[in-house]
Amino acid sequence: MPKTSQFQLMLAVLLLAALLAGPAAGPRAAEQAHQGASLPEPADPALRDRERAALLAFYEALGGPDWIQRDFWGSETPVGKWHGVETDAEGRVVRLTIYDNNLEGELSPAICRLERLHTLHLSFNKISGRLPEDLGQCRALKNLWLKGNELTGRIPDSVAVLPELEYLDVHANELSGSLPKDWNTPKLKIFRGEDNEISGQLPASLLRQPDLEQVFLHDNRLRGPLPETLTEASALHSLLLGENKLSGSIPNDIGKLKALTDLRLNDNRLTGPIPESLNDATALQVLRLDDNKLSGPVPNGLADRLTVFDVSGNPGLEGTQ
């Protein structure tokens, strides 16, 4: 038999064998079976009821019947299929992602009865009022994303001691008052609080968080000096504090921040010289110090190596007129 005919015969046999094996054979069939399976729910009925009650309290507090999308909310369908709810392998709620969905009202502390909740993403809604102090009971929370709402009042002190918190984003709200004084968030990497009305001093303890990489607090009402602990923020690469009322001098040894790429202190009331040590911040690319009250010489070579360098609006600086 010619080789071509032998090949065609073998191919036909293989195809027939695959058909006879049925849909249960092979990894593709297993994947299809898994996709068709029901989502798991907690084995303990009391736990199941408790998590459902917490979700429904959250739903009612934020005007659930008027949400744009609210698929399956309040039904007997596994909560992992409710719009914006994600569960783990045991059916426990771990994530709420319900952004730009017409949520309106005050955030219910009932969400902290979801003991494994690690992500709360409720940005671009109409959530108003104060953040509940009970948010500190959400001990598993890693990501708190509430930007673009209508929140008022202070950031609760309890948020500043969440042990797993990595990303705090509350920018573009109406928050006011001082930041929490004592921070103990050892995993915090990013804090976005810009475009609010936050006042008081920048807490020294915030800048001691070992993994802190980005701080965005521009366009607020912060006042007082930059804390000396700023130079201890070894992981920091973005510090945006423009458009506040900060005063005093820039720490002399700010050049110790070897990871710093973006430093913006524009539109404040800072005085004194531009530190020579900024030439030691070799990763620095963007430096904005415009519209302050700085004086003295600009460190040699600093402007030449930066992508963005602006010291305008400081009449006391030498050689900038």
MIDRENDO-152940 format. One record per residue (C-alpha): residue in three letters; x negated, y negated, z; residue number from 1. Coordinates in pm, 1 decimal, decimal comma. Layout:
N
  residu         u         v         w  num
     ALA         X         Y         Z  NUM
...
//
This chain:
321
  residu         u         v         w  num
     MET       0,0       0,0       0,0    1
     PRO    -136,9    -344,5     -86,6    2
     LYS    -263,7    -549,8     206,2    3
     THR       1,1    -819,4     146,2    4
     SER     283,5    -563,6     174,2    5
     GLN     134,4    -417,0     495,4    6
     PHE     122,3    -766,3     650,0    7
     GLN     484,7    -835,6     554,8    8
     LEU     596,5    -502,3     703,7    9
     MET     416,3    -568,9    1033,0   10
     LEU     567,8    -917,5    1052,3   11
     ALA     917,7    -776,1    1000,7   12
     VAL     864,2    -517,0    1276,6   13
     LEU     747,9    -786,6    1520,7   14
     LEU    1046,5   -1008,4    1442,2   15
     LEU    1286,3    -716,4    1494,9   16
     ALA    1123,8    -633,5    1829,2   17
     ALA    1162,6    -993,6    1945,2   18
     LEU    1531,2    -994,4    1853,8   19
     LEU    1596,7    -663,7    2032,6   20
     ALA    1419,6    -792,8    2345,3   21
     GLY    1699,4   -1052,4    2389,8   22
     PRO    1693,7   -1403,9    2536,5   23
     ALA    1546,6   -1299,8    2870,1   24
     ALA    1207,0   -1221,0    2721,1   25
     GLY     914,0   -1462,2    2728,3   26
     PRO     837,5   -1788,8    2909,5   27
     ARG    1067,3   -1994,9    2685,5   28
     ALA    1366,8   -1788,7    2790,7   29
     ALA    1267,2   -1819,7    3156,2   30
     GLU    1246,2   -2197,7    3116,1   31
     GLN    1593,4   -2209,3    2961,2   32
     ALA    1734,9   -1999,7    3243,6   33
     HIS    1578,5   -2232,6    3500,6   34
     GLN    1722,4   -2540,9    3331,6   35
     GLY    2067,8   -2390,2    3340,3   36
     ALA    2048,4   -2302,7    3710,9   37
     SER    2222,9   -2510,9    3975,6   38
     LEU    2010,5   -2755,9    4172,8   39
     PRO    1928,3   -2631,9    4522,4   40
     GLU    2095,1   -2770,3    4833,0   41
     PRO    1983,9   -2746,5    5196,3   42
     ALA    2053,1   -2400,6    5337,1   43
     ASP    2168,5   -2548,6    5668,5   44
     PRO    2527,9   -2678,5    5621,2   45
     ALA    2482,1   -2937,1    5898,0   46
     LEU    2172,1   -3075,1    5725,7   47
     ARG    2352,5   -3080,8    5392,8   48
     ASP    2642,0   -3275,4    5545,1   49
     ARG    2408,4   -3516,4    5722,4   50
     GLU    2222,1   -3610,3    5404,3   51
     ARG    2547,3   -3647,9    5212,7   52
     ALA    2685,5   -3874,7    5485,1   53
     ALA    2371,7   -4089,9    5472,8   54
     LEU    2401,7   -4126,7    5095,4   55
     LEU    2769,4   -4216,3    5117,6   56
     ALA    2701,8   -4480,0    5387,2   57
     PHE    2438,2   -4628,4    5154,9   58
     TYR    2685,4   -4615,6    4864,5   59
     GLU    2969,0   -4786,7    5050,7   60
     ALA    2744,7   -5059,5    5198,5   61
     LEU    2622,7   -5156,6    4850,7   62
     GLY    2955,8   -5162,5    4668,1   63
     GLY    2923,8   -4820,5    4508,7   64
     PRO    3259,7   -4822,6    4325,3   65
     ASP    3138,5   -5128,8    4130,6   66
     TRP    2803,7   -4983,8    4025,8   67
     ILE    2732,4   -4974,6    3653,6   68
     GLN    2633,4   -4607,7    3680,2   69
     ARG    2759,2   -4388,6    3963,8   70
     ASP    2778,3   -4041,6    3810,9   71
     PHE    2886,2   -3770,1    4059,3   72
     TRP    2857,5   -3993,2    4368,7   73
     GLY    3091,4   -3861,7    4639,5   74
     SER    3163,7   -3536,0    4456,0   75
     GLU    3082,7   -3180,6    4561,8   76
     THR    2820,5   -3164,8    4287,4   77
     PRO    2468,3   -3111,9    4432,4   78
     VAL    2333,5   -3452,8    4528,7   79
     GLY    2032,6   -3401,2    4302,6   80
     LYS    2271,3   -3468,1    4012,1   81
     TRP    2412,8   -3788,6    4159,4   82
     HIS    2293,3   -4091,5    3964,0   83
     GLY    1948,5   -4199,7    4080,6   84
     VAL    1902,1   -3925,9    4340,3   85
     GLU    1608,8   -3686,2    4324,8   86
     THR    1572,7   -3383,0    4551,2   87
     ASP    1290,9   -3142,9    4629,3   88
     ALA    1283,4   -2763,2    4596,6   89
     GLU    1493,0   -2729,2    4914,0   90
     GLY    1755,7   -2977,2    4805,2   91
     ARG    1636,5   -3254,3    5038,1   92
     VAL    1657,5   -3611,8    4909,2   93
     VAL    1311,8   -3752,2    4832,8   94
     ARG    1378,3   -4040,8    4594,7   95
     LEU    1645,4   -4302,2    4524,9   96
     THR    1594,1   -4484,6    4194,0   97
     ILE    1892,7   -4712,8    4138,0   98
     TYR    1765,4   -5034,0    3984,3   99
     ASP    1951,3   -5293,8    3777,1  100
     ASN    2280,5   -5127,9    3864,7  101
     ASN    2490,4   -5400,3    4034,7  102
     LEU    2419,4   -5292,0    4391,4  103
     GLU    2563,3   -5568,7    4608,7  104
     GLY    2565,2   -5608,4    4986,3  105
     GLU    2327,7   -5527,8    5270,1  106
     LEU    2095,0   -5231,3    5280,7  107
     SER    2222,2   -4969,5    5522,4  108
     PRO    1973,7   -4822,2    5772,6  109
     ALA    2152,8   -4491,9    5714,8  110
     ILE    1902,1   -4417,3    5439,4  111
     CYS    1645,7   -4336,5    5707,3  112
     ARG    1851,6   -4030,4    5796,3  113
     LEU    1707,0   -3896,6    5470,8  114
     GLU    1399,1   -3768,2    5650,3  115
     ARG    1197,5   -3681,5    5338,4  116
     LEU    1273,2   -3998,0    5142,3  117
     HIS     942,3   -4119,5    4996,7  118
     THR    1057,4   -4363,6    4727,6  119
     LEU    1325,7   -4630,4    4748,8  120
     HIS    1350,5   -4815,0    4416,2  121
     LEU    1637,8   -5065,5    4421,7  122
     SER    1492,6   -5354,1    4223,0  123
     PHE    1691,5   -5604,7    4014,5  124
     ASN    2019,7   -5578,2    4199,9  125
     LYS    2213,7   -5814,8    4429,3  126
     ILE    2108,7   -5676,0    4765,1  127
     SER    2132,9   -5951,6    5023,7  128
     GLY    2087,4   -6016,5    5393,5  129
     ARG    1801,7   -5907,3    5612,8  130
     LEU    1608,3   -5586,6    5574,8  131
     PRO    1705,7   -5360,2    5865,7  132
     GLU    1447,2   -5320,8    6141,5  133
     ASP    1538,0   -4951,3    6132,8  134
     LEU    1344,1   -4915,8    5807,0  135
     GLY    1057,5   -4820,1    6034,8  136
     GLN    1236,6   -4489,5    6090,1  137
     CYS    1179,4   -4395,0    5725,6  138
     ARG     854,3   -4229,8    5825,4  139
     ALA     796,8   -4053,6    5491,2  140
     LEU     836,3   -4372,2    5285,3  141
     LYS     552,4   -4425,7    5035,3  142
     ASN     709,3   -4666,0    4785,4  143
     LEU     943,2   -4949,3    4885,2  144
     TRP    1045,1   -5140,4    4571,4  145
     LEU    1305,4   -5413,3    4628,9  146
     LYS    1195,5   -5688,0    4391,1  147
     GLY    1443,1   -5919,1    4220,7  148
     ASN    1719,0   -5908,4    4481,2  149
     GLU    1862,5   -6171,2    4721,1  150
     LEU    1701,2   -6058,1    5045,3  151
     THR    1659,0   -6312,5    5324,5  152
     GLY    1483,4   -6330,1    5660,9  153
     ARG    1154,0   -6173,2    5763,0  154
     ILE     989,4   -5852,9    5653,6  155
     PRO    1057,4   -5632,9    5958,5  156
     ASP     765,9   -5559,3    6188,8  157
     SER     854,3   -5189,7    6161,4  158
     VAL     766,7   -5189,5    5789,1  159
     ALA     410,3   -5291,5    5875,5  160
     VAL     352,0   -4966,1    6065,1  161
     LEU     492,6   -4712,4    5819,8  162
     PRO     223,8   -4441,3    5818,3  163
     GLU     268,2   -4324,7    5456,8  164
     LEU     341,2   -4659,6    5289,0  165
     GLU     134,9   -4715,1    4972,9  166
     TYR     329,7   -4969,5    4767,6  167
     LEU     539,2   -5254,2    4913,3  168
     ASP     710,9   -5473,8    4654,0  169
     VAL     956,7   -5737,8    4776,6  170
     HIS     869,7   -6018,9    4536,6  171
     ALA    1125,7   -6254,9    4381,7  172
     ASN    1365,3   -6258,5    4675,5  173
     GLU    1450,9   -6526,8    4934,3  174
     LEU    1243,5   -6390,2    5221,1  175
     SER    1125,2   -6637,9    5481,8  176
     GLY     954,6   -6655,2    5818,5  177
     SER     615,8   -6516,8    5906,1  178
     LEU     468,3   -6187,6    5796,0  179
     PRO     435,1   -5913,1    6057,3  180
     LYS     133,0   -5986,3    6275,9  181
     ASP      18,7   -5628,4    6337,1  182
     TRP     -33,3   -5403,7    6036,2  183
     ASN    -111,1   -5034,8    6065,0  184
     THR     -48,3   -4897,9    5717,1  185
     PRO    -365,6   -4698,8    5649,9  186
     LYS    -251,4   -4589,1    5303,0  187
     LEU    -124,6   -4927,4    5179,0  188
     LYS    -268,4   -5011,0    4836,3  189
     ILE     -43,9   -5278,8    4690,0  190
     PHE     157,0   -5554,1    4859,0  191
     ARG     366,7   -5779,0    4636,4  192
     GLY     551,2   -6057,3    4816,1  193
     GLU     517,0   -6348,1    4575,4  194
     ASP     798,7   -6586,6    4480,1  195
     ASN     957,2   -6603,3    4825,0  196
     GLU     954,8   -6857,3    5108,7  197
     ILE     724,8   -6668,4    5345,9  198
     SER     554,3   -6900,5    5593,7  199
     GLY     303,7   -6886,7    5876,7  200
     GLN     -51,0   -6758,2    5860,4  201
     LEU    -189,1   -6473,5    5656,4  202
     PRO    -229,0   -6192,6    5913,5  203
     ALA    -587,0   -6082,3    5974,8  204
     SER    -475,1   -5724,0    6034,7  205
     LEU    -317,8   -5698,4    5688,1  206
     LEU    -658,3   -5744,5    5528,5  207
     ARG    -809,9   -5471,6    5747,3  208
     GLN    -607,5   -5196,3    5581,0  209
     PRO    -876,4   -4964,9    5442,2  210
     ASP    -715,1   -4880,9    5106,4  211
     LEU    -573,9   -5225,3    5026,6  212
     GLU    -637,9   -5307,3    4659,4  213
     GLN    -392,5   -5580,9    4561,7  214
     VAL    -224,1   -5864,9    4752,5  215
     PHE      17,3   -6092,0    4566,3  216
     LEU     152,9   -6367,7    4790,9  217
     HIS     143,3   -6668,6    4561,2  218
     ASP     430,7   -6916,8    4548,2  219
     ASN     518,7   -6903,0    4916,8  220
     ARG     468,2   -7132,9    5216,4  221
     LEU     169,7   -6972,3    5384,7  222
     ARG     -39,2   -7215,1    5588,0  223
     GLY    -349,6   -7218,6    5803,4  224
     PRO    -695,4   -7078,6    5730,7  225
     LEU    -797,7   -6770,8    5539,0  226
     PRO    -878,1   -6504,8    5799,3  227
     GLU   -1242,6   -6406,9    5841,3  228
     THR   -1130,9   -6043,7    5806,7  229
     LEU   -1086,8   -6117,1    5436,3  230
     THR   -1447,6   -6013,1    5382,8  231
     GLU   -1372,8   -5670,1    5538,0  232
     ALA   -1125,9   -5578,4    5262,2  233
     SER   -1378,7   -5364,4    5077,5  234
     ALA   -1127,4   -5205,1    4837,1  235
     LEU    -962,4   -5535,1    4743,1  236
     HIS    -975,0   -5623,6    4374,2  237
     SER    -684,3   -5871,7    4335,9  238
     LEU    -602,4   -6150,0    4581,6  239
     LEU    -345,9   -6402,1    4458,4  240
     LEU    -261,2   -6670,7    4715,7  241
     GLY    -201,7   -6972,5    4492,4  242
     GLU      78,5   -7223,8    4545,6  243
     ASN      82,3   -7213,6    4923,9  244
     LYS     -35,0   -7453,9    5195,5  245
     LEU    -353,3   -7278,7    5301,9  246
     SER    -618,1   -7498,9    5461,0  247
     GLY    -972,6   -7473,8    5594,9  248
     SER   -1267,9   -7333,6    5405,7  249
     ILE   -1329,5   -7027,8    5191,7  250
     PRO   -1526,0   -6770,5    5397,7  251
     ASN   -1898,5   -6807,9    5323,9  252
     ASP   -1958,0   -6436,2    5278,0  253
     ILE   -1662,4   -6372,8    5046,7  254
     GLY   -1916,8   -6235,6    4798,4  255
     LYS   -1921,3   -5914,8    5005,8  256
     LEU   -1606,4   -5812,8    4820,0  257
     LYS   -1783,4   -5609,8    4552,7  258
     ALA   -1458,5   -5473,3    4404,9  259
     LEU   -1296,0   -5816,4    4368,6  260
     THR   -1198,5   -5895,5    4008,8  261
     ASP    -923,2   -6159,3    4047,7  262
     LEU    -924,7   -6436,5    4311,7  263
     ARG    -664,1   -6713,0    4288,9  264
     LEU    -649,0   -6975,1    4564,1  265
     ASN    -520,7   -7258,6    4347,4  266
     ASP    -270,3   -7523,1    4462,4  267
     ASN    -354,7   -7513,9    4830,6  268
     ARG    -527,1   -7750,5    5074,9  269
     LEU    -864,3   -7580,0    5100,5  270
     THR   -1169,0   -7787,8    5193,3  271
     GLY   -1545,0   -7745,2    5202,9  272
     PRO   -1776,8   -7596,2    4941,9  273
     ILE   -1739,5   -7314,5    4693,2  274
     PRO   -1945,1   -7037,1    4857,1  275
     GLU   -2271,5   -6944,9    4686,4  276
     SER   -2198,8   -6582,5    4771,6  277
     LEU   -1934,8   -6567,1    4497,8  278
     ASN   -2228,2   -6502,3    4264,2  279
     ASP   -2272,1   -6172,6    4450,3  280
     ALA   -1915,3   -6064,4    4368,5  281
     THR   -2034,9   -5902,5    4047,6  282
     ALA   -1696,9   -5755,7    3947,0  283
     LEU   -1526,2   -6096,0    3959,0  284
     GLN   -1361,1   -6197,7    3630,7  285
     VAL   -1095,4   -6453,4    3726,7  286
     LEU   -1151,5   -6739,5    3974,0  287
     ARG    -893,4   -7013,2    4021,0  288
     LEU    -964,2   -7278,1    4282,4  289
     ASP    -793,2   -7568,6    4106,9  290
     ASP    -591,6   -7833,6    4289,7  291
     ASN    -748,2   -7809,8    4634,0  292
     LYS    -974,4   -8047,2    4829,3  293
     LEU   -1303,9   -7867,9    4774,4  294
     SER   -1630,9   -8059,7    4769,0  295
     GLY   -2000,2   -8017,0    4696,0  296
     PRO   -2174,1   -7846,8    4404,2  297
     VAL   -2041,8   -7560,9    4194,7  298
     PRO   -2276,9   -7259,6    4236,9  299
     ASN   -2516,7   -7228,6    3943,4  300
     GLY   -2417,9   -6975,1    3679,6  301
     LEU   -2078,3   -6897,0    3829,2  302
     ALA   -1872,4   -7047,4    3548,2  303
     ASP   -2080,9   -6885,7    3274,5  304
     ARG   -2011,6   -6525,8    3366,5  305
     LEU   -1637,0   -6545,2    3438,4  306
     THR   -1351,1   -6486,3    3196,3  307
     VAL   -1134,2   -6745,9    3373,7  308
     PHE   -1287,1   -7024,5    3583,4  309
     ASP   -1083,5   -7325,4    3696,6  310
     VAL   -1189,4   -7573,8    3964,2  311
     SER   -1009,7   -7877,2    3823,2  312
     GLY    -816,8   -8106,8    4053,0  313
     ASN   -1089,3   -8110,3    4323,1  314
     PRO   -1218,7   -8471,4    4313,4  315
     GLY   -1493,0   -8397,5    4565,6  316
     LEU   -1664,8   -8130,9    4356,2  317
     GLU   -1984,4   -8240,5    4190,2  318
     GLY   -2025,6   -8227,1    3814,2  319
     THR   -1664,4   -8141,1    3730,8  320
     GLN   -1538,9   -8480,7    3622,9  321
//
